[in-house]
Amino acid sequence: MADSSAARTKAVFEFKSATLPLIAVILKTADLAVLAEALDAQLADSPDFFEQEPVVIDLSLLKESGAAADIDFARLRALLARHQTQPIAVRGGSELQNIAARAAGLSLAAMPVTPAPRSPANEPAAAPAPEAPQIVREVPVPANGTLVIDKPLRSGQQVYARGGDVIVTAVVSFGAEVIADGNIHVYAPLRGKAIAGARGNIDARIFSTCLEAQLVAIAGIYRTAEVPLPASVLGRPATIRLDGKKLVIDPIA
């Protein structure tokens, strides 16, 4: 009898690990009123950007800054849900924050191992915005090795294609970041940051149909907007590659 019941159970469901695309909202303030204002401003022109996607609430910057304040996670979940997301977990919090998050129905997620490209010394300093959340779209690359993004990337948003290439068919705004372990293709204005070969692939390349980038990088070699682009590539189709330790930018005829 027991064996028959077990056989029926195995037939109707199965547990398997899954790698899913996630949005990480990296908080820089525990003040939810300030956070609500910043989210409303940042997402005003793309209210349907997330389309009910799962969200991980990242508290690591609060922990690093010593801001171990109490957070009303039920209110925070409602705030994020208002912007068409589905908060499912927290990561990087203190022990007390983790307990409070679990009490609000959130699970705990491990911190990811992802590249954190450092800004070069000559990169223009960004305007201070300590309360603005950083929105990171962490997307595992599909089996064919290429991730396709067909929505605009706004300032403060980041896409990282782990283990492959990324193709973006919409504008990458100033302040947005596209990161890939392989190549980056942007078939639209590239005005933000493009970081290819993020884990050291020196053969990676960056392609854009309209190069106006704030920063480009391949395998850790950077060029910023402080060094003006030549007229032959500024606002035009171009490709970027490494030649030794030097970035080379060529027009695409």
Backbone as CSV, one residue per row, in Angstrom:
resi,resn,N_x,N_y,N_z,CA_x,CA_y,CA_z,C_x,C_y,C_z
1,MET,0.833,-1.205,0.000,0.000,0.000,0.000,0.871,1.260,0.000
2,ALA,1.869,1.245,0.883,2.759,2.386,0.976,3.545,2.567,-0.299
3,ASP,3.997,1.455,-0.908,4.766,1.534,-2.141,3.920,2.106,-3.278
4,SER,2.638,1.710,-3.326,1.740,2.211,-4.362,1.515,3.703,-4.226
5,SER,1.339,4.170,-2.982,1.141,5.604,-2.736,2.373,6.405,-3.135
6,ALA,3.558,5.893,-2.801,4.808,6.575,-3.154,4.972,6.674,-4.666
7,ALA,4.583,5.601,-5.373,4.710,5.605,-6.831,3.806,6.663,-7.450
8,ARG,2.570,6.799,-6.932,1.659,7.810,-7.457,2.181,9.216,-7.196
9,THR,2.786,9.433,-5.998,3.336,10.742,-5.642,4.461,11.137,-6.591
10,LYS,5.347,10.198,-6.896,6.473,10.490,-7.786,5.992,10.822,-9.194
11,ALA,4.843,10.277,-9.563,4.364,10.481,-10.924,3.773,11.865,-11.149
12,VAL,3.297,12.544,-10.095,2.569,13.793,-10.297,3.390,15.048,-10.024
13,PHE,4.549,14.952,-9.397,5.391,16.133,-9.246,6.843,15.718,-9.061
14,GLU,7.725,16.714,-9.271,9.158,16.471,-9.157,9.830,17.776,-8.767
15,PHE,10.786,17.717,-7.839,11.544,18.890,-7.449,12.845,18.945,-8.253
16,LYS,13.108,20.104,-8.853,14.356,20.306,-9.578,14.862,21.713,-9.314
17,SER,16.178,21.867,-9.319,16.729,23.219,-9.209,16.473,23.955,-10.515
18,ALA,16.307,25.282,-10.409,16.014,26.085,-11.598,16.809,27.378,-11.543
19,THR,17.302,27.804,-12.691,17.974,29.089,-12.812,17.021,30.050,-13.505
20,LEU,16.580,31.061,-12.774,15.553,31.965,-13.284,16.076,33.393,-13.378
21,PRO,15.582,34.163,-14.341,15.930,35.584,-14.385,15.299,36.312,-13.213
22,LEU,16.059,37.195,-12.596,15.567,37.922,-11.430,15.918,39.395,-11.543
23,ILE,15.068,40.204,-10.937,15.374,41.616,-10.746,15.867,41.790,-9.308
24,ALA,16.992,42.447,-9.137,17.473,42.788,-7.797,17.307,44.291,-7.597
25,VAL,16.625,44.675,-6.538,16.493,46.083,-6.179,17.422,46.333,-4.999
26,ILE,18.509,47.048,-5.254,19.543,47.270,-4.242,19.217,48.563,-3.504
27,LEU,18.803,48.433,-2.250,18.368,49.600,-1.483,19.562,50.388,-0.963
28,LYS,19.420,51.713,-1.002,20.442,52.604,-0.460,19.884,53.447,0.674
29,THR,18.642,53.192,1.050,18.021,53.855,2.187,16.986,52.917,2.782
30,ALA,16.798,53.017,4.101,15.748,52.258,4.774,14.492,53.096,4.967
31,ASP,14.538,54.344,4.507,13.385,55.246,4.603,12.448,54.942,3.435
32,LEU,11.329,54.284,3.697,10.459,53.838,2.618,9.744,54.998,1.928
33,ALA,9.548,56.106,2.611,8.939,57.270,1.967,9.887,57.841,0.912
34,VAL,11.166,57.927,1.253,12.175,58.402,0.300,12.301,57.408,-0.852
35,LEU,12.281,56.116,-0.532,12.376,55.089,-1.556,11.199,55.161,-2.528
36,ALA,9.986,55.360,-1.997,8.797,55.446,-2.849,8.926,56.595,-3.837
37,GLU,9.404,57.745,-3.357,9.570,58.910,-4.229,10.594,58.633,-5.320
38,ALA,11.724,57.969,-4.952,12.772,57.679,-5.925,12.299,56.675,-6.973
39,LEU,11.562,55.653,-6.553,11.037,54.667,-7.499,10.037,55.299,-8.460
40,ASP,9.156,56.135,-7.928,8.168,56.802,-8.774,8.857,57.648,-9.836
41,ALA,9.929,58.340,-9.447,10.639,59.201,-10.394,11.404,58.379,-11.425
42,GLN,12.055,57.318,-10.976,12.905,56.535,-11.874,12.100,55.724,-12.881
43,LEU,10.912,55.272,-12.465,10.130,54.382,-13.317,8.922,55.069,-13.948
44,ALA,8.865,56.385,-13.849,7.690,57.115,-14.335,7.445,56.895,-15.824
45,ASP,8.538,56.806,-16.606,8.361,56.689,-18.056,8.361,55.251,-18.550
46,SER,8.421,54.281,-17.633,8.346,52.867,-18.040,7.570,52.077,-16.992
47,PRO,6.273,52.389,-16.812,5.490,51.776,-15.736,5.310,50.272,-15.882
48,ASP,5.420,49.744,-17.101,5.224,48.310,-17.313,6.527,47.580,-17.605
49,PHE,7.660,48.167,-17.170,8.957,47.581,-17.498,9.104,46.170,-16.943
50,PHE,8.560,45.901,-15.742,8.844,44.640,-15.067,7.850,43.526,-15.382
51,GLU,6.609,43.858,-15.692,5.618,42.865,-16.096,5.512,41.711,-15.088
52,GLN,5.385,42.060,-13.797,5.178,41.081,-12.722,6.351,40.119,-12.567
53,GLU,7.556,40.598,-12.806,8.733,39.737,-12.663,9.108,39.574,-11.190
54,PRO,9.735,38.427,-10.835,10.181,38.212,-9.459,11.313,39.160,-9.078
55,VAL,11.300,39.595,-7.831,12.270,40.586,-7.349,12.944,40.094,-6.071
56,VAL,14.247,40.310,-5.998,15.013,40.092,-4.778,15.375,41.454,-4.198
57,ILE,15.086,41.653,-2.922,15.418,42.912,-2.239,16.812,42.787,-1.653
58,ASP,17.743,43.578,-2.156,19.153,43.493,-1.755,19.430,44.559,-0.691
59,LEU,19.817,44.107,0.499,20.064,45.015,1.627,21.551,45.190,1.908
60,SER,22.411,44.688,1.028,23.842,44.644,1.331,24.456,46.023,1.529
61,LEU,24.008,47.019,0.757,24.577,48.358,0.916,24.165,48.983,2.239
62,LEU,22.964,48.668,2.716,22.543,49.165,4.028,23.418,48.560,5.118
63,LYS,23.718,47.270,4.947,24.547,46.581,5.945,25.964,47.139,5.948
64,GLU,26.508,47.387,4.753,27.874,47.921,4.651,27.980,49.312,5.253
65,SER,26.916,50.093,5.123,26.944,51.469,5.634,26.562,51.548,7.107
66,GLY,26.235,50.389,7.696,25.842,50.370,9.097,24.410,50.770,9.335
67,ALA,23.611,50.881,8.247,22.209,51.280,8.388,21.350,50.050,8.664
68,ALA,21.536,49.456,9.831,20.808,48.232,10.194,19.454,48.570,10.798
69,ALA,18.764,49.498,10.171,17.486,49.958,10.710,16.401,48.920,10.480
70,ASP,15.343,49.025,11.295,14.179,48.171,11.082,13.511,48.566,9.772
71,ILE,13.021,47.579,9.051,12.324,47.813,7.786,10.962,47.153,7.860
72,ASP,9.950,47.887,7.464,8.598,47.345,7.394,8.491,46.585,6.072
73,PHE,8.776,45.274,6.110,8.845,44.502,4.875,7.477,44.329,4.216
74,ALA,6.423,44.297,4.991,5.090,44.211,4.395,4.810,45.463,3.564
75,ARG,5.170,46.614,4.111,4.984,47.870,3.368,5.917,47.923,2.160
76,LEU,7.147,47.435,2.326,8.108,47.432,1.226,7.627,46.524,0.094
77,ARG,7.066,45.376,0.435,6.526,44.473,-0.596,5.406,45.159,-1.380
78,ALA,4.535,45.846,-0.658,3.423,46.535,-1.328,3.936,47.654,-2.232
79,LEU,4.979,48.343,-1.771,5.559,49.428,-2.559,6.135,48.900,-3.870
80,LEU,6.884,47.798,-3.809,7.480,47.235,-5.010,6.417,46.620,-5.922
81,ALA,5.398,46.012,-5.320,4.316,45.422,-6.114,3.560,46.488,-6.907
82,ARG,3.541,47.711,-6.377,2.883,48.813,-7.074,3.542,49.105,-8.416
83,HIS,4.806,48.707,-8.542,5.541,48.921,-9.789,5.645,47.628,-10.589
84,GLN,4.622,46.782,-10.494,4.504,45.588,-11.328,5.629,44.576,-11.095
85,THR,6.042,44.409,-9.829,7.020,43.385,-9.486,6.411,42.423,-8.470
86,GLN,7.083,41.296,-8.284,6.658,40.292,-7.317,7.814,40.013,-6.365
87,PRO,7.928,40.771,-5.245,9.021,40.526,-4.295,8.918,39.122,-3.710
88,ILE,10.013,38.356,-3.796,9.996,36.974,-3.312,11.049,36.687,-2.252
89,ALA,12.095,37.521,-2.173,13.192,37.179,-1.260,13.990,38.431,-0.907
90,VAL,14.807,38.299,0.150,15.782,39.327,0.504,17.167,38.685,0.551
91,ARG,18.177,39.525,0.418,19.550,39.035,0.560,20.419,40.156,1.118
92,GLY,21.506,39.768,1.768,22.469,40.744,2.250,22.058,41.507,3.486
93,GLY,20.996,41.056,4.183,20.523,41.771,5.362,21.165,41.284,6.655
94,SER,20.870,41.993,7.738,21.328,41.571,9.063,20.445,40.427,9.550
95,GLU,20.835,39.828,10.651,20.054,38.714,11.200,18.647,39.170,11.569
96,LEU,18.534,40.347,12.182,17.215,40.850,12.560,16.374,41.190,11.333
97,GLN,17.000,41.746,10.306,16.268,42.044,9.080,15.786,40.758,8.411
98,ASN,16.610,39.736,8.441,16.216,38.452,7.846,15.013,37.850,8.572
99,ILE,15.025,37.959,9.893,13.892,37.441,10.677,12.613,38.195,10.320
100,ALA,12.735,39.532,10.231,11.559,40.346,9.897,11.075,40.056,8.472
101,ALA,12.012,39.835,7.570,11.640,39.536,6.184,10.891,38.213,6.099
102,ARG,11.369,37.218,6.821,10.692,35.919,6.810,9.295,36.018,7.409
103,ALA,9.167,36.841,8.441,7.850,37.024,9.057,6.870,37.678,8.084
104,ALA,7.414,38.429,7.111,6.569,39.080,6.109,6.341,38.200,4.884
105,GLY,6.795,36.945,4.956,6.543,36.011,3.872,7.594,35.983,2.789
106,LEU,8.763,36.590,3.039,9.843,36.590,2.058,10.850,35.493,2.397
107,SER,11.453,34.916,1.394,12.499,33.927,1.628,13.855,34.621,1.655
108,LEU,14.912,33.879,1.970,16.267,34.422,2.011,17.050,33.882,0.823
109,ALA,17.753,34.762,0.138,18.550,34.370,-1.025,20.015,34.666,-0.753
110,ALA,20.884,33.820,-1.307,22.320,34.025,-1.151,22.781,35.168,-2.043
111,MET,23.846,35.843,-1.614,24.417,36.893,-2.441,25.074,36.267,-3.658
112,PRO,24.899,36.865,-4.850,25.465,36.280,-6.070,26.940,36.608,-6.203
113,VAL,27.612,35.845,-7.025,28.985,36.156,-7.398,28.938,36.733,-8.804
114,THR,28.921,38.055,-8.875,28.854,38.727,-10.172,29.956,39.769,-10.237
115,PRO,30.397,40.110,-11.442,31.464,41.096,-11.538,30.986,42.458,-11.086
116,ALA,31.859,43.186,-10.428,31.530,44.553,-10.022,32.575,45.465,-10.634
117,PRO,32.408,45.849,-11.894,33.420,46.643,-12.577,33.703,47.938,-11.826
118,ARG,34.980,48.218,-11.637,35.366,49.443,-10.935,35.484,50.579,-11.932
119,SER,35.051,51.738,-11.498,35.182,52.906,-12.357,36.639,53.322,-12.411
120,PRO,37.138,53.689,-13.571,38.515,54.158,-13.652,38.660,55.511,-13.005
121,ALA,39.911,55.858,-12.725,40.166,57.099,-11.990,39.704,58.315,-12.763
122,ASN,39.706,58.211,-14.110,39.349,59.402,-14.887,37.886,59.433,-15.289
123,GLU,37.081,58.532,-14.751,35.662,58.565,-15.098,34.981,59.726,-14.389
124,PRO,34.114,60.462,-15.061,33.427,61.579,-14.411,32.623,61.104,-13.223
125,ALA,32.707,61.846,-12.134,31.954,61.467,-10.937,30.468,61.636,-11.174
126,ALA,29.704,60.638,-10.730,28.253,60.715,-10.889,27.670,61.648,-9.844
127,ALA,26.560,62.230,-10.175,25.888,63.092,-9.208,25.439,62.256,-8.024
128,PRO,25.656,62.718,-6.788,25.298,61.912,-5.632,23.799,61.682,-5.556
129,ALA,23.429,60.405,-5.364,22.021,60.051,-5.194,21.937,58.913,-4.198
130,PRO,22.232,59.187,-2.926,22.361,58.115,-1.942,21.087,57.345,-1.693
131,GLU,19.924,57.939,-1.965,18.680,57.242,-1.667,18.134,56.454,-2.853
132,ALA,18.634,56.713,-4.065,18.058,56.072,-5.248,18.409,54.589,-5.272
133,PRO,17.415,53.718,-5.459,17.715,52.294,-5.529,18.368,51.956,-6.854
134,GLN,19.219,50.948,-6.846,19.795,50.446,-8.087,18.992,49.224,-8.515
135,ILE,18.570,49.217,-9.769,17.749,48.124,-10.277,18.609,47.278,-11.203
136,VAL,18.851,46.048,-10.810,19.746,45.166,-11.557,18.951,43.985,-12.080
137,ARG,19.005,43.780,-13.378,18.354,42.621,-13.985,19.421,41.542,-14.172
138,GLU,19.402,40.524,-13.325,20.380,39.435,-13.382,19.779,38.300,-14.205
139,VAL,20.330,38.077,-15.391,19.695,37.149,-16.317,20.696,36.093,-16.768
140,PRO,20.456,34.823,-16.436,21.315,33.772,-16.981,21.118,33.655,-18.482
141,VAL,22.206,33.485,-19.214,22.119,33.424,-20.668,21.469,32.113,-21.097
142,PRO,20.560,32.150,-22.088,19.934,30.916,-22.566,20.951,29.940,-23.143
143,ALA,20.492,28.737,-23.450,21.382,27.671,-23.915,22.105,28.045,-25.201
144,ASN,21.513,28.904,-26.021,22.173,29.291,-27.271,23.272,30.324,-27.061
145,GLY,23.479,30.760,-25.807,24.589,31.651,-25.500,24.324,33.117,-25.712
146,THR,23.091,33.517,-26.036,22.781,34.919,-26.319,21.524,35.348,-25.587
147,LEU,21.624,36.452,-24.869,20.489,37.057,-24.188,19.989,38.228,-25.025
148,VAL,18.678,38.327,-25.221,18.093,39.411,-26.009,17.244,40.296,-25.095
149,ILE,17.533,41.592,-25.086,16.774,42.582,-24.328,16.104,43.511,-25.326
150,ASP,14.763,43.560,-25.287,14.040,44.371,-26.278,13.300,45.547,-25.655
151,LYS,13.709,45.931,-24.440,13.095,47.085,-23.784,14.172,48.116,-23.456
152,PRO,13.821,49.399,-23.442,14.814,50.421,-23.104,15.372,50.210,-21.700
153,LEU,16.647,50.509,-21.544,17.284,50.485,-20.232,17.436,51.921,-19.760
154,ARG,16.797,52.215,-18.619,16.801,53.571,-18.092,17.966,53.765,-17.120
155,SER,18.231,55.012,-16.772,19.297,55.325,-15.824,19.087,54.571,-14.513
156,GLY,20.144,53.923,-14.025,20.070,53.154,-12.787,19.758,51.691,-13.000
157,GLN,19.394,51.305,-14.235,19.107,49.902,-14.523,20.351,49.233,-15.106
158,GLN,20.510,47.957,-14.779,21.679,47.216,-15.217,21.258,45.829,-15.675
159,VAL,21.833,45.384,-16.775,21.634,44.021,-17.251,22.994,43.348,-17.313
160,TYR,23.078,42.143,-16.750,24.328,41.377,-16.796,24.048,40.013,-17.403
161,ALA,24.621,39.730,-18.556,24.465,38.445,-19.234,25.586,37.527,-18.770
162,ARG,25.272,36.668,-17.816,26.275,35.760,-17.277,26.567,34.648,-18.280
163,GLY,27.829,34.507,-18.628,28.243,33.362,-19.422,28.001,33.471,-20.907
164,GLY,27.688,34.634,-21.448,27.439,34.718,-22.885,27.330,36.131,-23.393
165,ASP,26.698,36.267,-24.558,26.543,37.562,-25.225,25.192,38.181,-24.879
166,VAL,25.061,39.465,-25.184,23.780,40.148,-25.016,23.507,41.007,-26.246
167,ILE,22.260,40.972,-26.692,21.792,41.831,-27.779,20.707,42.738,-27.207
168,VAL,20.869,44.046,-27.389,19.881,45.026,-26.927,19.330,45.730,-28.153
169,THR,18.015,45.709,-28.296,17.385,46.311,-29.478,16.693,47.634,-29.168
170,ALA,16.932,48.165,-27.984,16.338,49.445,-27.579,17.430,50.306,-26.953
171,VAL,17.108,51.559,-26.723,18.105,52.512,-26.242,18.668,52.104,-24.879
172,VAL,19.977,52.315,-24.703,20.645,52.182,-23.409,20.924,53.607,-22.936
173,SER,20.112,54.091,-22.015,20.172,55.488,-21.608,21.417,55.788,-20.784
174,PHE,21.769,57.070,-20.712,22.872,57.521,-19.855,22.585,57.073,-18.424
175,GLY,23.559,56.442,-17.777,23.387,55.953,-16.415,22.964,54.501,-16.342
176,ALA,22.588,53.889,-17.479,22.269,52.463,-17.514,23.530,51.677,-17.859
177,GLU,23.537,50.386,-17.527,24.709,49.544,-17.776,24.301,48.245,-18.456
178,VAL,25.089,47.848,-19.455,24.968,46.531,-20.074,26.294,45.817,-19.848
179,ILE,26.239,44.652,-19.207,27.440,43.883,-18.891,27.272,42.483,-19.468
180,ALA,28.331,41.944,-20.056,28.286,40.583,-20.588,29.645,39.934,-20.421
181,ASP,29.640,38.624,-20.214,30.902,37.891,-20.212,31.444,37.745,-21.629
182,GLY,30.543,37.853,-22.625,30.936,37.777,-24.022,30.800,39.117,-24.708
183,ASN,30.187,39.102,-25.899,30.038,40.310,-26.707,28.774,41.082,-26.340
184,ILE,28.775,42.366,-26.695,27.600,43.226,-26.506,27.224,43.810,-27.865
185,HIS,25.957,43.650,-28.245,25.411,44.243,-29.463,24.275,45.179,-29.053
186,VAL,24.340,46.429,-29.455,23.274,47.386,-29.160,22.790,47.961,-30.487
187,TYR,21.595,47.547,-30.903,21.017,48.018,-32.165,20.095,49.203,-31.882
188,ALA,20.681,50.213,-31.286,19.970,51.427,-30.867,21.036,52.346,-30.272
189,PRO,20.677,53.575,-29.905,21.666,54.449,-29.277,22.234,53.849,-27.993
190,LEU,23.548,53.799,-27.911,24.255,53.345,-26.714,24.806,54.584,-26.017
191,ARG,24.095,55.026,-24.953,24.472,56.254,-24.258,25.003,56.001,-22.852
192,GLY,24.765,54.830,-22.328,25.220,54.485,-20.986,26.558,53.774,-21.008
193,LYS,26.669,52.706,-20.209,27.924,51.970,-20.081,27.772,50.576,-20.693
194,ALA,28.786,50.159,-21.448,28.826,48.817,-22.027,30.125,48.153,-21.598
195,ILE,30.014,47.026,-20.900,31.177,46.343,-20.341,31.167,44.908,-20.851
196,ALA,31.984,44.612,-21.847,32.067,43.281,-22.442,33.270,42.537,-21.861
197,GLY,33.257,41.202,-22.030,34.363,40.407,-21.488,34.539,40.622,-20.000
198,ALA,33.422,40.657,-19.273,33.454,41.064,-17.861,34.311,40.149,-16.996
199,ARG,34.485,38.907,-17.408,35.322,37.971,-16.648,36.665,37.727,-17.328
200,GLY,37.099,38.696,-18.134,38.455,38.638,-18.670,38.594,38.156,-20.096
201,ASN,37.498,38.033,-20.848,37.560,37.596,-22.239,38.093,38.721,-23.118
202,ILE,39.360,38.615,-23.511,39.988,39.692,-24.271,39.532,39.711,-25.734
203,ASP,38.851,38.659,-26.173,38.356,38.612,-27.549,36.943,39.165,-27.691
204,ALA,36.343,39.565,-26.583,34.991,40.111,-26.629,34.982,41.445,-27.376
205,ARG,33.823,41.764,-27.941,33.684,43.023,-28.679,32.373,43.710,-28.307
206,ILE,32.316,44.992,-28.612,31.100,45.790,-28.428,30.707,46.341,-29.797
207,PHE,29.430,46.204,-30.139,28.904,46.729,-31.398,27.721,47.644,-31.087
208,SER,27.639,48.763,-31.791,26.495,49.658,-31.627,26.182,50.327,-32.945
209,THR,24.892,50.527,-33.203,24.486,51.253,-34.408,24.502,52.766,-34.198
210,CYS,24.679,53.196,-32.938,24.739,54.636,-32.640,25.549,54.809,-31.366
211,LEU,26.852,55.003,-31.511,27.766,55.031,-30.371,27.838,56.416,-29.748
212,GLU,27.311,56.541,-28.541,27.375,57.794,-27.775,27.685,57.455,-26.315
213,ALA,28.490,56.449,-26.080,28.609,55.800,-24.766,29.250,56.686,-23.705
214,GLN,28.719,56.534,-22.499,29.303,57.158,-21.312,30.602,56.446,-20.940
215,LEU,30.617,55.123,-21.140,31.801,54.321,-20.836,31.716,53.035,-21.639
216,VAL,32.862,52.604,-22.181,32.964,51.285,-22.796,34.157,50.580,-22.181
217,ALA,34.057,49.249,-22.068,35.146,48.485,-21.462,35.141,47.081,-22.018
218,ILE,36.333,46.528,-22.191,36.510,45.132,-22.568,37.598,44.542,-21.677
219,ALA,37.239,43.473,-20.954,38.194,42.765,-20.091,38.935,43.724,-19.156
220,GLY,38.228,44.716,-18.647,38.802,45.617,-17.655,39.505,46.835,-18.217
221,ILE,39.622,46.954,-19.532,40.231,48.139,-20.150,39.117,49.124,-20.497
222,TYR,39.211,50.342,-19.947,38.120,51.305,-20.027,38.441,52.486,-20.942
223,ARG,37.370,53.063,-21.446,37.434,54.396,-22.067,36.158,55.124,-21.673
224,THR,36.285,56.356,-21.198,35.120,57.104,-20.750,34.836,58.278,-21.677
225,ALA,33.707,58.919,-21.420,33.294,60.062,-22.235,34.208,61.262,-22.051
226,GLU,35.094,61.220,-21.066,36.058,62.308,-20.892,37.006,62.394,-22.088
227,VAL,37.215,61.258,-22.755,38.014,61.238,-23.981,37.031,61.249,-25.146
228,PRO,36.866,62.384,-25.823,35.833,62.483,-26.872,36.019,61.436,-27.964
229,LEU,34.906,60.915,-28.461,34.954,59.965,-29.560,35.265,60.695,-30.861
230,PRO,35.999,60.060,-31.767,36.250,60.684,-33.074,34.946,60.909,-33.830
231,ALA,34.926,61.903,-34.680,33.722,62.220,-35.448,33.296,61.057,-36.338
232,SER,34.252,60.207,-36.703,33.946,59.082,-37.596,33.087,58.019,-36.935
233,VAL,33.027,58.022,-35.580,32.230,57.007,-34.878,31.175,57.609,-33.958
234,LEU,31.304,58.867,-33.595,30.351,59.481,-32.668,28.957,59.518,-33.281
235,GLY,28.006,58.851,-32.621,26.640,58.817,-33.112,26.453,57.944,-34.334
236,ARG,27.467,57.129,-34.642,27.439,56.296,-35.846,27.630,54.818,-35.487
237,PRO,27.393,53.918,-36.442,27.669,52.501,-36.187,29.165,52.280,-35.967
238,ALA,29.505,51.508,-34.934,30.914,51.300,-34.606,31.097,49.977,-33.876
239,THR,32.316,49.494,-33.906,32.688,48.295,-33.154,33.906,48.609,-32.303
240,ILE,33.974,47.992,-31.148,35.060,48.243,-30.192,35.727,46.918,-29.886
241,ARG,37.056,46.894,-29.940,37.816,45.677,-29.674,39.085,46.021,-28.912
242,LEU,39.756,44.985,-28.434,41.022,45.176,-27.743,42.184,44.876,-28.686
243,ASP,43.184,45.734,-28.640,44.453,45.482,-29.316,45.535,45.594,-28.254
244,GLY,45.894,44.444,-27.684,46.799,44.464,-26.542,46.113,45.070,-25.336
245,LYS,46.618,46.177,-24.849,46.016,46.871,-23.704,45.278,48.135,-24.132
246,LYS,44.991,48.246,-25.412,44.377,49.466,-25.942,43.033,49.135,-26.579
247,LEU,42.031,49.983,-26.282,40.736,49.855,-26.940,40.808,50.512,-28.310
248,VAL,40.314,49.798,-29.319,40.285,50.325,-30.675,38.825,50.443,-31.104
249,ILE,38.437,51.616,-31.573,37.066,51.858,-32.011,37.085,52.108,-33.518
250,ASP,36.392,51.232,-34.245,36.357,51.318,-35.703,34.936,51.598,-36.184
251,PRO,34.792,52.446,-37.195,33.460,52.636,-37.781,33.028,51.392,-38.525
252,ILE,31.706,51.157,-38.567,31.136,50.070,-39.360,30.550,50.705,-40.607
253,ALA,31.077,50.329,-41.738,30.631,50.939,-43.001,29.193,50.538,-43.309
